[in-house]
Amino acid sequence: MQKLLKLTPWAIAVVAAWSLGFVYNVYYGGELSWLRWMYWEKMSLASQVENSPRLLVLGGSGAHHSLDSDVLSEKLGIPVLNMGLDGPVGLNVILPSILKAVRPGDIVLLIPEDLILLDEDGLLERSAPFGVAIGRPGLGGIPPLQLAETVWMQGVPSLRPITKSAVDLAEKGRLTGYYSDPLTERGDPTTVKNRQGKWWQWTINESISPHAVERIEQFRQEVEAKDATLILSLPWVYASQDENTLSNMQDITKKLSKIAPLVYDENDYNLKTDSSLFADTHHHLVFAARKLRAEQLAEQLKPVINTVQSEQ
């Protein structure tokens, strides 16, 4: 008994330290906390738009950082909400986390970048942490052992983010992160992050995984069960148009088009060779390119949406 009493202060200290780390990582300060904030902000924005039909744009950061939703809304004549999140959250978690926002009559536009199309099980490094952060632990079918490890690790912040936060407090008087910038009322990011290093063209060396095909097909059924419609689009990517990449893109488009209507530039499969269109990654666009992308996407979507509405 005395040994247990001696250990009590240590146990209290460990629990307190873990709790502080969890609050930092999940609620305020760590990158996961900003992703969590962005998700809830987008869900709140979606709940405030009552007009139907709405266009909900889903995907990873390649959707979040690639659209001017005001332009898209103006061209289509319907409300548009950018619900794009972060690719490493994974297909298995991105889709069900946004599904709850879908209403009857909505048009859901999924823009899956190759990171989540090629993944073999739909779970990536932020899948489990994101589910924990939004209060839905295990979302996407996270294995129990992995979930337990994830919960524990959220209370253990690493040195690098702690150092960054200390610098933020000293220089800016507040904590910041990759996803901490304000959003527009349509869910678009209000800033552009510029690339510091040299550009190189992306290559796509594989086709879509069987799991991604199966999960997107399941998502189409889930969307239709809500009396909504799923449309797919390829993202804009700064990439090579080499033979192997084009062959894989051809196969990807063939398989995706069997699931739901697919819109893309048939001349280049949305593979762009002008790096000036892109911001800090091969999938993120500068403001001018977001407008161009929105204008092109609107023209591609109009006939599909008209067909959908005429069939309702």
ChimeraX attribute file (.defattr): number of C-alpha atoms within 10 A of each C-alpha:
attribute: neighborCount
match mode: 1-to-1
recipient: residues
	/A:1	6
	/A:2	7
	/A:3	7
	/A:4	9
	/A:5	10
	/A:6	10
	/A:7	12
	/A:8	12
	/A:9	11
	/A:10	11
	/A:11	13
	/A:12	11
	/A:13	12
	/A:14	12
	/A:15	13
	/A:16	13
	/A:17	13
	/A:18	18
	/A:19	15
	/A:20	15
	/A:21	23
	/A:22	22
	/A:23	16
	/A:24	22
	/A:25	25
	/A:26	23
	/A:27	18
	/A:28	18
	/A:29	22
	/A:30	25
	/A:31	19
	/A:32	24
	/A:33	23
	/A:34	22
	/A:35	23
	/A:36	23
	/A:37	19
	/A:38	22
	/A:39	22
	/A:40	13
	/A:41	17
	/A:42	24
	/A:43	19
	/A:44	14
	/A:45	18
	/A:46	22
	/A:47	12
	/A:48	10
	/A:49	14
	/A:50	10
	/A:51	10
	/A:52	13
	/A:53	18
	/A:54	23
	/A:55	26
	/A:56	23
	/A:57	25
	/A:58	24
	/A:59	26
	/A:60	25
	/A:61	22
	/A:62	27
	/A:63	28
	/A:64	24
	/A:65	28
	/A:66	28
	/A:67	29
	/A:68	26
	/A:69	24
	/A:70	18
	/A:71	18
	/A:72	26
	/A:73	19
	/A:74	14
	/A:75	17
	/A:76	18
	/A:77	13
	/A:78	14
	/A:79	21
	/A:80	26
	/A:81	26
	/A:82	29
	/A:83	30
	/A:84	28
	/A:85	26
	/A:86	22
	/A:87	24
	/A:88	19
	/A:89	26
	/A:90	27
	/A:91	28
	/A:92	23
	/A:93	24
	/A:94	27
	/A:95	21
	/A:96	14
	/A:97	19
	/A:98	19
	/A:99	15
	/A:100	11
	/A:101	15
	/A:102	21
	/A:103	20
	/A:104	15
	/A:105	19
	/A:106	22
	/A:107	25
	/A:108	26
	/A:109	23
	/A:110	24
	/A:111	24
	/A:112	25
	/A:113	20
	/A:114	21
	/A:115	17
	/A:116	25
	/A:117	23
	/A:118	21
	/A:119	17
	/A:120	13
	/A:121	16
	/A:122	23
	/A:123	20
	/A:124	19
	/A:125	11
	/A:126	17
	/A:127	27
	/A:128	27
	/A:129	25
	/A:130	28
	/A:131	22
	/A:132	20
	/A:133	20
	/A:134	19
	/A:135	10
	/A:136	14
	/A:137	20
	/A:138	19
	/A:139	21
	/A:140	21
	/A:141	15
	/A:142	18
	/A:143	11
	/A:144	11
	/A:145	8
	/A:146	12
	/A:147	20
	/A:148	14
	/A:149	12
	/A:150	20
	/A:151	16
	/A:152	13
	/A:153	16
	/A:154	23
	/A:155	20
	/A:156	16
	/A:157	17
	/A:158	13
	/A:159	9
	/A:160	9
	/A:161	16
	/A:162	16
	/A:163	11
	/A:164	16
	/A:165	21
	/A:166	15
	/A:167	14
	/A:168	16
	/A:169	13
	/A:170	11
	/A:171	10
	/A:172	11
	/A:173	11
	/A:174	12
	/A:175	18
	/A:176	18
	/A:177	18
	/A:178	11
	/A:179	20
	/A:180	17
	/A:181	14
	/A:182	13
	/A:183	17
	/A:184	16
	/A:185	19
	/A:186	20
	/A:187	26
	/A:188	22
	/A:189	21
	/A:190	11
	/A:191	12
	/A:192	15
	/A:193	14
	/A:194	13
	/A:195	12
	/A:196	8
	/A:197	7
	/A:198	5
	/A:199	14
	/A:200	11
	/A:201	15
	/A:202	18
	/A:203	17
	/A:204	18
	/A:205	12
	/A:206	16
	/A:207	18
	/A:208	21
	/A:209	16
	/A:210	14
	/A:211	17
	/A:212	21
	/A:213	18
	/A:214	12
	/A:215	16
	/A:216	22
	/A:217	17
	/A:218	14
	/A:219	19
	/A:220	19
	/A:221	16
	/A:222	18
	/A:223	22
	/A:224	17
	/A:225	11
	/A:226	15
	/A:227	15
	/A:228	20
	/A:229	25
	/A:230	24
	/A:231	22
	/A:232	24
	/A:233	25
	/A:234	23
	/A:235	23
	/A:236	27
	/A:237	27
	/A:238	25
	/A:239	20
	/A:240	17
	/A:241	19
	/A:242	10
	/A:243	9
	/A:244	14
	/A:245	20
	/A:246	18
	/A:247	15
	/A:248	17
	/A:249	24
	/A:250	14
	/A:251	15
	/A:252	21
	/A:253	20
	/A:254	12
	/A:255	16
	/A:256	20
	/A:257	15
	/A:258	11
	/A:259	19
	/A:260	16
	/A:261	16
	/A:262	22
	/A:263	23
	/A:264	19
	/A:265	14
	/A:266	9
	/A:267	7
	/A:268	13
	/A:269	21
	/A:270	19
	/A:271	23
	/A:272	18
	/A:273	16
	/A:274	11
	/A:275	16
	/A:276	12
	/A:277	21
	/A:278	28
	/A:279	20
	/A:280	16
	/A:281	18
	/A:282	20
	/A:283	23
	/A:284	26
	/A:285	31
	/A:286	19
	/A:287	20
	/A:288	13
	/A:289	19
	/A:290	22
	/A:291	19
	/A:292	18
	/A:293	21
	/A:294	21
	/A:295	20
	/A:296	15
	/A:297	19
	/A:298	20
	/A:299	14
	/A:300	16
	/A:301	22
	/A:302	14
	/A:303	11
	/A:304	15
	/A:305	18
	/A:306	10
	/A:307	11
	/A:308	15
	/A:309	13
	/A:310	8
	/A:311	7
	/A:312	7
